[in-house]
Amino acid sequence: MSTLNVAALQDVDAAGSKATLPTTGANFTLGPGWGALEFVAEAAITGGPTNVDVTSLAAGYSYLFSIESVGPATDSVTMHARMSQSTTFLTGGSDYSTQQAPADHIKISTQVRGGAAGETGSYLIYLPSPGRAGVDHTILPLRGVEDYTDGDKLKGIVDGGGIDLNQTAVDGIRFYWSSGVWQNLGHIITLRWRNS
């Protein structure tokens, strides 16, 4: 077994808090109160889905979604997102406040995307405290880079928005293209950390 000392840098006397790491491939978590970034899940994008949904978001956490090397199956589209409350995704015409407000979605990518081979993109999206009621809920694309329809030019993208309907807790997020389905490539990684 290995020992992880986390109380302070240069904890040479091993007096700090410790966690025993497994020596096999078993899952490992630091448990509540440690404040560490925690891996939740990874899923490959296969089967040409219309939506990529991450559901059952736990209360008490903030989330990061790393959507890597993905693309639409059709040309001239942008990536969008929606949030769910009580397992129902919000789709009303003025449910969200964005730069294009009001809207029935939140735009993630600002560049029009292509569906040809090699026209892929990667995105890092932050969802702060979705399980907390009584606060505004926002989706914040931290950064993204994508190839788009006029050739192999990489473009940086930043957009985002939030729910304008209410301040009810959020329990899921949906990523989709403005038209069509996902190509069978890339994956989504979900990470989280405790809010307190």
N, C-alpha and C positions, 0 to 999 in steps of 0.2 A: 504494500500500500504506500501511496505517496501522501504527504501532508502539505496542505496549502495554508500558509500563514497570511492572514489578511488584516491584522490590527494596524500595522504601520509599515512604512518602508523601512528597510534595514532591520527587520525584526529578528536579529541574529540570535537572541537568546530564546527564541521560540515561545515567548510568553503570551503572544497574541492569540486571538480566537483561531480555531482550526477546523478544517473540514477534511474528512478522509475521502480521497478519491478512489473510485473502484479501479481495479487493474484490468477488468474486462470491458466489453462494449456496452455495459448497462448504462441506462440514463442516469444523469447526475444533476441534482439541483441544490443550490445553496440554501433554499428555504426562505420563509418570510423574514423580512427585516434586513436582509443583506444588501439590498439596493443594487444588485448586479444586473447587467444586461443578460437576459435569459433567452435561449433558443426555444421556440415553441414548436415550429414545424417547417418542413420544406415539401413542396409539391411541384412535380413536373406539369407543364401545360401540355396535355395530350387530349386527343379525341375531338379537336376543333370546338371547344366549348364557346357558347355565347357569352357567358359570365364566368368570372373567377371570383368566387365568394369565400370570405374568411368569416366564419360565424362563431358563436359562443365565446365572444370576447369577455374576459373575466373582469369584474369590477376591481378597482384598486390598482390597475396597471395602465401605463401608456404603451403604445405600440409603434413599431417600425416595420414597414413592409418593403422588402427589397425584391423588386420585380426585374429579373435579369434576362437579357438577350431574347426578348419577346417581339412579336410582330402580329399585325392583323393579316387576315387572309385576303382582304380587298384593299384597293387603292383609295386614297383621298379620305382618310378617316382620322379622328383624334381619339385619345383615350379619355374615358369618363369614369366617374365613381359615384356611388350612392351609398348611403348609410341605412341601417335597419334599426328599428325600435320595436321591442317585443316581437322579434323574428319576422317583421314585415318591412321590406325595403320601401323607403319613401320615394314616390314617383310623381307627386303633384307638381303642377306647373309653376308654383312659386314656393316650393318647399325649401329651396336652397338660395343662399345669398352668395353671389360670385361676381367677378369682374363683368360678366355678361348678365347680371341679375335682372329680375328674378329668373330662376331656372328650375327644371326638374332633375338636374344632375349637377355635378361639379366637374369641370374640365380639368384633367390632369396634364395633358400635353397640349402645347400651343401650336406645334407644327403639324401640318397635314401629313399623314403617314402613308407610305406605300406598302403594298403587299408582296413585292417581289423578293426573291431570294437575296439575302444580305441586307435587307432593309429592316434592321432590328433596332430595338431601343432598350435601355435600362433605366429604371426609376427607383428612387428612394423616397418613401412617403411616410410622414409622421402623423399619427392619430393620437393627440393628447387626451388622456383621461376619459375614454369613451363611456365607462361605466358610472361616471359621476353625474347625478341629476342636479338640475338647477344651475348649470353653466352652459355657455355656448359651445357647441361641438363643431370643430373644424378639421379639415383634411389639408395638410400642409405638404405639398411636394417639395422636398428639400433640394433635390436636384434630379435632372434626367438628361440623358444624351441619346439622340436617335438619328438614324438616317431617314431621309424623307424623299418625297416623290420626284424631285428634280435631279436625282443622281445620288452619288455616295458622299454627300456633304453631312457632316455631323453638326447637329444644332443642339445647343443647350435649351432646356425648357424649364419654366417655373410657372405654375398657376395654382389654383386651389380655391377653397371657399368653405362654407359651413351651412349648417341647418338653420333656416330662418323661421321654421314652423313653430318650434318649441325648444325647451331645454331638458327634454326627457333623455334618460340614459340611452346610449347606443350599444347594441350587442352584435353588430356585424358590419362588414364593409364589402362592397361589390365593385369590381373593376371590369370594364367592358369597353368595346370600341363603339364609336358613334353609328357604325353600320357593320354588319357581318360578324364573323367569328374570329377566334384566335388561331394563328398558325400552331402547328404541333411542334413547338420548340420553346426553349427557355423554362424558367421555373420561378416560383414565388417563395420567399423565405419570410417567415413571421418571427419577430423578436419582440420582447417586452421587458419592462422593468417596473418595479413597485413604485407607487406614488408616495408612499410614506413607510 
